[in-house]
Amino acid sequence: MPQYRCAICEKLLEYQGDLPEVYPFCSARCKMVDLGRWFSESYSIDRDLTPEDLGATPEE
Ligand SMILES: [Zn+2]
């Protein structure tokens, strides 16, 4: 079974078929962490990011 390692927490994940929607992360949480890092490096934001800041849709 193909595997990849989460880019944030380095957790090893297995998947079947298509890559997961959260690839290259293990979860929406790690995906948000990465987005947060990217945003904080690109802009000076001196408050906590919210999902709304990142333009994310709530988990279904
Ligand atoms: Zn992760």
N, CA, C, O and the ligand as a Tripos MOL2 file, in Angstrom:
@<TRIPOS>MOLECULE
protein
  241   239    61     0     0
PROTEIN
NO_CHARGES

@<TRIPOS>ATOM
      1 N           0.8560   -1.1990    0.0000 N.3       1 MET1
      2 CA          0.0000    0.0000    0.0000 C.3       1 MET1
      3 C           0.8950    1.2550    0.0000 C.2       1 MET1
      4 O           1.8300    1.3410    0.7950 O.2       1 MET1
      5 N           0.6170    2.2130   -0.8750 N.am      2 PRO2
      6 CA          1.4570    3.4160   -0.9170 C.3       2 PRO2
      7 C           1.3730    4.2070    0.3800 C.2       2 PRO2
      8 O           0.3570    4.2130    1.0760 O.2       2 PRO2
      9 N           2.4720    4.8650    0.6710 N.am      3 GLN3
     10 CA          2.5440    5.6270    1.9120 C.3       3 GLN3
     11 C           3.1140    7.0060    1.6450 C.2       3 GLN3
     12 O           3.7940    7.2240    0.6420 O.2       3 GLN3
     13 N           2.8390    7.9180    2.5290 N.am      4 TYR4
     14 CA          3.5330    9.2100    2.5240 C.3       4 TYR4
     15 C           3.6050    9.6950    3.9610 C.2       4 TYR4
     16 O           2.8970    9.2130    4.8440 O.2       4 TYR4
     17 N           4.4830   10.6620    4.1620 N.am      5 ARG5
     18 CA          4.6770   11.1710    5.5190 C.3       5 ARG5
     19 C           4.1220   12.5790    5.5890 C.2       5 ARG5
     20 O           4.3910   13.4100    4.7210 O.2       5 ARG5
     21 N           3.3500   12.8390    6.6200 N.am      6 CYS6
     22 CA          2.7580   14.1560    6.7900 C.3       6 CYS6
     23 C           3.8470   15.2160    6.8270 C.2       6 CYS6
     24 O           4.8430   15.0610    7.5330 O.2       6 CYS6
     25 N           3.6650   16.2830    6.0770 N.am      7 ALA7
     26 CA          4.6670   17.3420    5.9910 C.3       7 ALA7
     27 C           4.7860   18.1310    7.2850 C.2       7 ALA7
     28 O           5.7680   18.8480    7.4780 O.2       7 ALA7
     29 N           3.8230   18.0150    8.1590 N.am      8 ILE8
     30 CA          3.8320   18.7800    9.4050 C.3       8 ILE8
     31 C           4.2540   17.9270   10.5900 C.2       8 ILE8
     32 O           5.2470   18.2340   11.2500 O.2       8 ILE8
     33 N           3.5220   16.8740   10.8630 N.am      9 CYS9
     34 CA          3.8050   16.0830   12.0590 C.3       9 CYS9
     35 C           4.6030   14.8240   11.7450 C.2       9 CYS9
     36 O           4.9830   14.0850   12.6540 O.2       9 CYS9
     37 N           4.8590   14.5760   10.4620 N.am     10 GLU10
     38 CA          5.6890   13.4530   10.0240 C.3      10 GLU10
     39 C           5.0870   12.1020   10.3740 C.2      10 GLU10
     40 O           5.7960   11.1000   10.4670 O.2      10 GLU10
     41 N           3.8130   12.0850   10.5610 N.am     11 LYS11
     42 CA          3.1140   10.8260   10.7630 C.3      11 LYS11
     43 C           3.0620   10.0710    9.4420 C.2      11 LYS11
     44 O           2.8030   10.6620    8.3950 O.2      11 LYS11
     45 N           3.3090    8.7690    9.4910 N.am     12 LEU12
     46 CA          3.2980    7.9590    8.2860 C.3      12 LEU12
     47 C           1.8680    7.5180    7.9840 C.2      12 LEU12
     48 O           1.1660    6.9930    8.8480 O.2      12 LEU12
     49 N           1.4570    7.7430    6.7450 N.am     13 LEU13
     50 CA          0.0760    7.4400    6.3710 C.3      13 LEU13
     51 C           0.0350    6.5040    5.1870 C.2      13 LEU13
     52 O           0.8980    6.5470    4.3100 O.2      13 LEU13
     53 N          -0.9810    5.6560    5.1700 N.am     14 GLU14
     54 CA         -1.2160    4.7720    4.0370 C.3      14 GLU14
     55 C          -2.5050    5.2020    3.3520 C.2      14 GLU14
     56 O          -3.4290    5.7150    3.9850 O.2      14 GLU14
     57 N          -2.5420    4.9810    2.0500 N.am     15 TYR15
     58 CA         -3.7670    5.3170    1.3390 C.3      15 TYR15
     59 C          -3.9720    4.3230    0.2030 C.2      15 TYR15
     60 O          -3.0370    3.6470   -0.2260 O.2      15 TYR15
     61 N          -5.1770    4.2480   -0.2620 N.am     16 GLN16
     62 CA         -5.5010    3.3970   -1.3950 C.3      16 GLN16
     63 C          -6.1090    4.2680   -2.4810 C.2      16 GLN16
     64 O          -6.8850    5.1830   -2.2060 O.2      16 GLN16
     65 N          -5.7450    3.9660   -3.7130 N.am     17 GLY17
     66 CA         -6.3310    4.7190   -4.8220 C.3      17 GLY17
     67 C          -5.7710    6.1220   -4.8850 C.2      17 GLY17
     68 O          -4.5620    6.3310   -4.7860 O.2      17 GLY17
     69 N          -6.6690    7.0820   -5.0500 N.am     18 ASP18
     70 CA         -6.2460    8.4650   -5.1800 C.3      18 ASP18
     71 C          -5.6250    8.9690   -3.8830 C.2      18 ASP18
     72 O          -5.9150    8.4700   -2.7960 O.2      18 ASP18
     73 N          -4.7600    9.9760   -4.0290 N.am     19 LEU19
     74 CA         -4.1960   10.6090   -2.8390 C.3      19 LEU19
     75 C          -5.3150   11.2430   -2.0180 C.2      19 LEU19
     76 O          -6.2990   11.7350   -2.5700 O.2      19 LEU19
     77 N          -5.1580   11.2270   -0.7060 N.am     20 PRO20
     78 CA         -6.1850   11.8500    0.1440 C.3      20 PRO20
     79 C          -6.3250   13.3350   -0.1590 C.2      20 PRO20
     80 O          -5.4070   13.9700   -0.6770 O.2      20 PRO20
     81 N          -7.4650   13.8610    0.1660 N.am     21 GLU21
     82 CA         -7.7230   15.2840   -0.0610 C.3      21 GLU21
     83 C          -6.7600   16.1610    0.7380 C.2      21 GLU21
     84 O          -6.4270   17.2700    0.3210 O.2      21 GLU21
     85 N          -6.3200   15.6590    1.8780 N.am     22 VAL22
     86 CA         -5.4460   16.4530    2.7500 C.3      22 VAL22
     87 C          -3.9680   16.2800    2.4050 C.2      22 VAL22
     88 O          -3.1140   16.9080    3.0310 O.2      22 VAL22
     89 N          -3.6520   15.4310    1.4090 N.am     23 TYR23
     90 CA         -2.2510   15.2440    1.0250 C.3      23 TYR23
     91 C          -1.5750   16.5840    0.7540 C.2      23 TYR23
     92 O          -2.2300   17.4320    0.1490 O.2      23 TYR23
     93 N          -0.3300   16.8610    1.1410 N.am     24 PRO24
     94 CA          0.6240   15.9380    1.7920 C.3      24 PRO24
     95 C           0.5700   15.9690    3.3150 C.2      24 PRO24
     96 O           1.5910   15.8070    3.9830 O.2      24 PRO24
     97 N          -0.6000   16.1720    3.8470 N.am     25 PHE25
     98 CA         -0.7450   16.2020    5.2980 C.3      25 PHE25
     99 C          -1.5780   15.0150    5.7430 C.2      25 PHE25
    100 O          -2.1770   14.3220    4.9200 O.2      25 PHE25
    101 N          -1.6140   14.7770    7.0750 N.am     26 CYS26
    102 CA         -2.3460   13.6250    7.5850 C.3      26 CYS26
    103 C          -3.7930   13.9850    7.8540 C.2      26 CYS26
    104 O          -4.6520   13.1070    7.9380 O.2      26 CYS26
    105 N          -4.0690   15.2860    7.9910 N.am     27 SER27
    106 CA         -5.3880   15.6930    8.4360 C.3      27 SER27
    107 C          -5.6100   17.1500    8.0850 C.2      27 SER27
    108 O          -4.6730   17.8720    7.7440 O.2      27 SER27
    109 N          -6.8440   17.5670    8.1710 N.am     28 ALA28
    110 CA         -7.1620   18.9770    7.9360 C.3      28 ALA28
    111 C          -6.4450   19.8600    8.9470 C.2      28 ALA28
    112 O          -6.1080   21.0070    8.6510 O.2      28 ALA28
    113 N          -6.2100   19.3180   10.1560 N.am     29 ARG29
    114 CA         -5.5360   20.1080   11.1890 C.3      29 ARG29
    115 C          -4.1150   20.4510   10.7370 C.2      29 ARG29
    116 O          -3.6910   21.6020   10.8380 O.2      29 ARG29
    117 N          -3.3910   19.4640   10.2450 N.am     30 CYS30
    118 CA         -2.0160   19.7310    9.8130 C.3      30 CYS30
    119 C          -2.0050   20.6250    8.5790 C.2      30 CYS30
    120 O          -1.1090   21.4530    8.4130 O.2      30 CYS30
    121 N          -2.9790   20.4580    7.7350 N.am     31 LYS31
    122 CA         -3.0760   21.3320    6.5710 C.3      31 LYS31
    123 C          -3.2340   22.7850    7.0070 C.2      31 LYS31
    124 O          -2.6430   23.6920    6.4210 O.2      31 LYS31
    125 N          -4.0440   22.9900    8.0490 N.am     32 MET32
    126 CA         -4.2490   24.3480    8.5650 C.3      32 MET32
    127 C          -2.9650   24.8890    9.1870 C.2      32 MET32
    128 O          -2.6610   26.0750    9.0590 O.2      32 MET32
    129 N          -2.2200   24.0260    9.8550 N.am     33 VAL33
    130 CA         -0.9530   24.4520   10.4400 C.3      33 VAL33
    131 C          -0.0250   24.9600    9.3460 C.2      33 VAL33
    132 O           0.6260   25.9930    9.4990 O.2      33 VAL33
    133 N           0.0290   24.2370    8.2590 N.am     34 ASP34
    134 CA          0.8940   24.6400    7.1580 C.3      34 ASP34
    135 C           0.4260   25.9510    6.5490 C.2      34 ASP34
    136 O           1.2410   26.8310    6.2730 O.2      34 ASP34
    137 N          -0.8540   26.0900    6.3410 N.am     35 LEU35
    138 CA         -1.4010   27.3410    5.8160 C.3      35 LEU35
    139 C          -1.0930   28.4930    6.7600 C.2      35 LEU35
    140 O          -0.7540   29.5930    6.3230 O.2      35 LEU35
    141 N          -1.2120   28.2320    8.0560 N.am     36 GLY36
    142 CA         -0.9340   29.2580    9.0450 C.3      36 GLY36
    143 C           0.5080   29.7100    8.9760 C.2      36 GLY36
    144 O           0.7960   30.9030    9.0780 O.2      36 GLY36
    145 N           1.4180   28.7620    8.8030 N.am     37 ARG37
    146 CA          2.8300   29.1140    8.6740 C.3      37 ARG37
    147 C           3.0390   29.9590    7.4360 C.2      37 ARG37
    148 O           3.7310   30.9760    7.4770 O.2      37 ARG37
    149 N           2.4480   29.5410    6.3510 N.am     38 TRP38
    150 CA          2.6360   30.2520    5.0830 C.3      38 TRP38
    151 C           2.1220   31.6820    5.2080 C.2      38 TRP38
    152 O           2.7720   32.6350    4.7760 O.2      38 TRP38
    153 N           0.9520   31.8080    5.8030 N.am     39 PHE39
    154 CA          0.3680   33.1390    5.9660 C.3      39 PHE39
    155 C           1.2200   33.9930    6.8890 C.2      39 PHE39
    156 O           1.4400   35.1720    6.6120 O.2      39 PHE39
    157 N           1.6910   33.4270    7.9620 N.am     40 SER40
    158 CA          2.4450   34.2090    8.9340 C.3      40 SER40
    159 C           3.7920   34.6400    8.3610 C.2      40 SER40
    160 O           4.3500   35.6530    8.7800 O.2      40 SER40
    161 N           4.3110   33.8790    7.4120 N.am     41 GLU41
    162 CA          5.5610   34.2790    6.7670 C.3      41 GLU41
    163 C           5.3170   35.3220    5.6890 C.2      41 GLU41
    164 O           6.1940   36.1350    5.3970 O.2      41 GLU41
    165 N           4.1380   35.3010    5.1020 N.am     42 SER42
    166 CA          3.8550   36.1950    3.9880 C.3      42 SER42
    167 C           3.3070   37.5370    4.4520 C.2      42 SER42
    168 O           3.5160   38.5660    3.8090 O.2      42 SER42
    169 N           2.6160   37.5070    5.5590 N.am     43 TYR43
    170 CA          2.0060   38.7200    6.0660 C.3      43 TYR43
    171 C           2.3250   38.8410    7.5530 C.2      43 TYR43
    172 O           2.6070   37.8490    8.2250 O.2      43 TYR43
    173 N           2.2760   40.0440    8.0400 N.am     44 SER44
    174 CA          2.4800   40.2400    9.4580 C.3      44 SER44
    175 C           1.1210   40.2300   10.1530 C.2      44 SER44
    176 O           0.4010   41.2290   10.1530 O.2      44 SER44
    177 N           0.7920   39.1130   10.7310 N.am     45 ILE45
    178 CA         -0.4770   38.9750   11.4240 C.3      45 ILE45
    179 C          -0.1660   38.7660   12.8960 C.2      45 ILE45
    180 O           0.4530   37.7700   13.2720 O.2      45 ILE45
    181 N          -0.5950   39.7040   13.7250 N.am     46 ASP46
    182 CA         -0.2290   39.6220   15.1300 C.3      46 ASP46
    183 C          -1.3760   39.1170   15.9910 C.2      46 ASP46
    184 O          -1.5060   39.4840   17.1590 O.2      46 ASP46
    185 N          -2.1910   38.2810   15.4030 N.am     47 ARG47
    186 CA         -3.2470   37.6370   16.1830 C.3      47 ARG47
    187 C          -3.3800   36.2070   15.6840 C.2      47 ARG47
    188 O          -2.8310   35.8480   14.6420 O.2      47 ARG47
    189 N          -4.1080   35.4010   16.4320 N.am     48 ASP48
    190 CA         -4.2730   34.0170   16.0280 C.3      48 ASP48
    191 C          -5.1000   33.9280   14.7520 C.2      48 ASP48
    192 O          -6.0890   34.6400   14.5780 O.2      48 ASP48
    193 N          -4.6750   33.0490   13.8800 N.am     49 LEU49
    194 CA         -5.4390   32.8290   12.6610 C.3      49 LEU49
    195 C          -6.6850   32.0200   12.9670 C.2      49 LEU49
    196 O          -6.6830   31.1530   13.8400 O.2      49 LEU49
    197 N          -7.7300   32.3120   12.2480 N.am     50 THR50
    198 CA         -8.9440   31.5280   12.3480 C.3      50 THR50
    199 C          -9.1820   30.8520   11.0010 C.2      50 THR50
    200 O          -8.6230   31.2710    9.9870 O.2      50 THR50
    201 N          -9.9960   29.8250   10.9880 N.am     51 PRO51
    202 CA        -10.3020   29.1840    9.6990 C.3      51 PRO51
    203 C         -10.8390   30.1790    8.6740 C.2      51 PRO51
    204 O         -10.5940   30.0430    7.4760 O.2      51 PRO51
    205 N         -11.5680   31.1690    9.1530 N.am     52 GLU52
    206 CA        -12.1090   32.1670    8.2400 C.3      52 GLU52
    207 C         -10.9770   32.9640    7.5750 C.2      52 GLU52
    208 O         -11.0640   33.3250    6.4010 O.2      52 GLU52
    209 N          -9.9150   33.2300    8.3460 N.am     53 ASP53
    210 CA         -8.7720   33.9510    7.7830 C.3      53 ASP53
    211 C          -8.1560   33.1760    6.6150 C.2      53 ASP53
    212 O          -7.6730   33.7610    5.6450 O.2      53 ASP53
    213 N          -8.1860   31.8760    6.7310 N.am     54 LEU54
    214 CA         -7.5390   31.0250    5.7470 C.3      54 LEU54
    215 C          -8.4620   30.6590    4.6030 C.2      54 LEU54
    216 O          -8.0490   29.9810    3.6620 O.2      54 LEU54
    217 N          -9.6970   31.0980    4.6730 N.am     55 GLY55
    218 CA        -10.6380   30.7960    3.6020 C.3      55 GLY55
    219 C         -11.0210   29.3340    3.5360 C.2      55 GLY55
    220 O         -11.4040   28.8270    2.4810 O.2      55 GLY55
    221 N         -10.9160   28.6690    4.6530 N.am     56 ALA56
    222 CA        -11.2250   27.2450    4.6720 C.3      56 ALA56
    223 C         -12.7120   27.0160    4.9050 C.2      56 ALA56
    224 O         -13.4000   27.8350    5.5160 O.2      56 ALA56
    225 N         -13.1770   25.9090    4.4140 N.am     57 THR57
    226 CA        -14.5550   25.5270    4.6900 C.3      57 THR57
    227 C         -14.5650   24.5900    5.8810 C.2      57 THR57
    228 O         -13.6420   23.7930    6.0500 O.2      57 THR57
    229 N         -15.5760   24.6710    6.6940 N.am     58 PRO58
    230 CA        -15.6230   23.7730    7.8700 C.3      58 PRO58
    231 C         -15.6230   22.3100    7.4560 C.2      58 PRO58
    232 O         -16.0880   21.9440    6.3770 O.2      58 PRO58
    233 N         -15.0940   21.5000    8.3330 N.am     59 GLU59
    234 CA        -15.0900   20.0670    8.0590 C.3      59 GLU59
    235 C         -16.5160   19.5540    8.0020 C.2      59 GLU59
    236 O         -17.3710   19.9490    8.7950 O.2      59 GLU59
    237 N         -16.7490   18.6830    7.0650 N.am     60 GLU60
    238 CA        -18.0900   18.1270    6.9350 C.3      60 GLU60
    239 C         -18.1860   16.8210    7.7180 C.2      60 GLU60
    240 O         -19.2430   16.1890    7.7380 O.2      60 GLU60
    241 ZN          0.1050   15.5450   10.3800 Zn       61 ZN61
@<TRIPOS>BOND
     1     1     2 1
     2     2     3 1
     3     3     4 2
     4     3     5 am
     5     5     6 1
     6     6     7 1
     7     7     8 2
     8     7     9 am
     9     9    10 1
    10    10    11 1
    11    11    12 2
    12    11    13 am
    13    13    14 1
    14    14    15 1
    15    15    16 2
    16    15    17 am
    17    17    18 1
    18    18    19 1
    19    19    20 2
    20    19    21 am
    21    21    22 1
    22    22    23 1
    23    23    24 2
    24    23    25 am
    25    25    26 1
    26    26    27 1
    27    27    28 2
    28    27    29 am
    29    29    30 1
    30    30    31 1
    31    31    32 2
    32    31    33 am
    33    33    34 1
    34    34    35 1
    35    35    36 2
    36    35    37 am
    37    37    38 1
    38    38    39 1
    39    39    40 2
    40    39    41 am
    41    41    42 1
    42    42    43 1
    43    43    44 2
    44    43    45 am
    45    45    46 1
    46    46    47 1
    47    47    48 2
    48    47    49 am
    49    49    50 1
    50    50    51 1
    51    51    52 2
    52    51    53 am
    53    53    54 1
    54    54    55 1
    55    55    56 2
    56    55    57 am
    57    57    58 1
    58    58    59 1
    59    59    60 2
    60    59    61 am
    61    61    62 1
    62    62    63 1
    63    63    64 2
    64    63    65 am
    65    65    66 1
    66    66    67 1
    67    67    68 2
    68    67    69 am
    69    69    70 1
    70    70    71 1
    71    71    72 2
    72    71    73 am
    73    73    74 1
    74    74    75 1
    75    75    76 2
    76    75    77 am
    77    77    78 1
    78    78    79 1
    79    79    80 2
    80    79    81 am
    81    81    82 1
    82    82    83 1
    83    83    84 2
    84    83    85 am
    85    85    86 1
    86    86    87 1
    87    87    88 2
    88    87    89 am
    89    89    90 1
    90    90    91 1
    91    91    92 2
    92    91    93 am
    93    93    94 1
    94    94    95 1
    95    95    96 2
    96    95    97 am
    97    97    98 1
    98    98    99 1
    99    99   100 2
   100    99   101 am
   101   101   102 1
   102   102   103 1
   103   103   104 2
   104   103   105 am
   105   105   106 1
   106   106   107 1
   107   107   108 2
   108   107   109 am
   109   109   110 1
   110   110   111 1
   111   111   112 2
   112   111   113 am
   113   113   114 1
   114   114   115 1
   115   115   116 2
   116   115   117 am
   117   117   118 1
   118   118   119 1
   119   119   120 2
   120   119   121 am
   121   121   122 1
   122   122   123 1
   123   123   124 2
   124   123   125 am
   125   125   126 1
   126   126   127 1
   127   127   128 2
   128   127   129 am
   129   129   130 1
   130   130   131 1
   131   131   132 2
   132   131   133 am
   133   133   134 1
   134   134   135 1
   135   135   136 2
   136   135   137 am
   137   137   138 1
   138   138   139 1
   139   139   140 2
   140   139   141 am
   141   141   142 1
   142   142   143 1
   143   143   144 2
   144   143   145 am
   145   145   146 1
   146   146   147 1
   147   147   148 2
   148   147   149 am
   149   149   150 1
   150   150   151 1
   151   151   152 2
   152   151   153 am
   153   153   154 1
   154   154   155 1
   155   155   156 2
   156   155   157 am
   157   157   158 1
   158   158   159 1
   159   159   160 2
   160   159   161 am
   161   161   162 1
   162   162   163 1
   163   163   164 2
   164   163   165 am
   165   165   166 1
   166   166   167 1
   167   167   168 2
   168   167   169 am
   169   169   170 1
   170   170   171 1
   171   171   172 2
   172   171   173 am
   173   173   174 1
   174   174   175 1
   175   175   176 2
   176   175   177 am
   177   177   178 1
   178   178   179 1
   179   179   180 2
   180   179   181 am
   181   181   182 1
   182   182   183 1
   183   183   184 2
   184   183   185 am
   185   185   186 1
   186   186   187 1
   187   187   188 2
   188   187   189 am
   189   189   190 1
   190   190   191 1
   191   191   192 2
   192   191   193 am
   193   193   194 1
   194   194   195 1
   195   195   196 2
   196   195   197 am
   197   197   198 1
   198   198   199 1
   199   199   200 2
   200   199   201 am
   201   201   202 1
   202   202   203 1
   203   203   204 2
   204   203   205 am
   205   205   206 1
   206   206   207 1
   207   207   208 2
   208   207   209 am
   209   209   210 1
   210   210   211 1
   211   211   212 2
   212   211   213 am
   213   213   214 1
   214   214   215 1
   215   215   216 2
   216   215   217 am
   217   217   218 1
   218   218   219 1
   219   219   220 2
   220   219   221 am
   221   221   222 1
   222   222   223 1
   223   223   224 2
   224   223   225 am
   225   225   226 1
   226   226   227 1
   227   227   228 2
   228   227   229 am
   229   229   230 1
   230   230   231 1
   231   231   232 2
   232   231   233 am
   233   233   234 1
   234   234   235 1
   235   235   236 2
   236   235   237 am
   237   237   238 1
   238   238   239 1
   239   239   240 2
@<TRIPOS>SUBSTRUCTURE
     1 MET1         2 RESIDUE 1 A MET
     2 PRO2         6 RESIDUE 1 A PRO
     3 GLN3        10 RESIDUE 1 A GLN
     4 TYR4        14 RESIDUE 1 A TYR
     5 ARG5        18 RESIDUE 1 A ARG
     6 CYS6        22 RESIDUE 1 A CYS
     7 ALA7        26 RESIDUE 1 A ALA
     8 ILE8        30 RESIDUE 1 A ILE
     9 CYS9        34 RESIDUE 1 A CYS
    10 GLU10       38 RESIDUE 1 A GLU
    11 LYS11       42 RESIDUE 1 A LYS
    12 LEU12       46 RESIDUE 1 A LEU
    13 LEU13       50 RESIDUE 1 A LEU
    14 GLU14       54 RESIDUE 1 A GLU
    15 TYR15       58 RESIDUE 1 A TYR
    16 GLN16       62 RESIDUE 1 A GLN
    17 GLY17       66 RESIDUE 1 A GLY
    18 ASP18       70 RESIDUE 1 A ASP
    19 LEU19       74 RESIDUE 1 A LEU
    20 PRO20       78 RESIDUE 1 A PRO
    21 GLU21       82 RESIDUE 1 A GLU
    22 VAL22       86 RESIDUE 1 A VAL
    23 TYR23       90 RESIDUE 1 A TYR
    24 PRO24       94 RESIDUE 1 A PRO
    25 PHE25       98 RESIDUE 1 A PHE
    26 CYS26      102 RESIDUE 1 A CYS
    27 SER27      106 RESIDUE 1 A SER
    28 ALA28      110 RESIDUE 1 A ALA
    29 ARG29      114 RESIDUE 1 A ARG
    30 CYS30      118 RESIDUE 1 A CYS
    31 LYS31      122 RESIDUE 1 A LYS
    32 MET32      126 RESIDUE 1 A MET
    33 VAL33      130 RESIDUE 1 A VAL
    34 ASP34      134 RESIDUE 1 A ASP
    35 LEU35      138 RESIDUE 1 A LEU
    36 GLY36      142 RESIDUE 1 A GLY
    37 ARG37      146 RESIDUE 1 A ARG
    38 TRP38      150 RESIDUE 1 A TRP
    39 PHE39      154 RESIDUE 1 A PHE
    40 SER40      158 RESIDUE 1 A SER
    41 GLU41      162 RESIDUE 1 A GLU
    42 SER42      166 RESIDUE 1 A SER
    43 TYR43      170 RESIDUE 1 A TYR
    44 SER44      174 RESIDUE 1 A SER
    45 ILE45      178 RESIDUE 1 A ILE
    46 ASP46      182 RESIDUE 1 A ASP
    47 ARG47      186 RESIDUE 1 A ARG
    48 ASP48      190 RESIDUE 1 A ASP
    49 LEU49      194 RESIDUE 1 A LEU
    50 THR50      198 RESIDUE 1 A THR
    51 PRO51      202 RESIDUE 1 A PRO
    52 GLU52      206 RESIDUE 1 A GLU
    53 ASP53      210 RESIDUE 1 A ASP
    54 LEU54      214 RESIDUE 1 A LEU
    55 GLY55      218 RESIDUE 1 A GLY
    56 ALA56      222 RESIDUE 1 A ALA
    57 THR57      226 RESIDUE 1 A THR
    58 PRO58      230 RESIDUE 1 A PRO
    59 GLU59      234 RESIDUE 1 A GLU
    60 GLU60      238 RESIDUE 1 A GLU
    61 ZN61       241 GROUP 0 **** ****
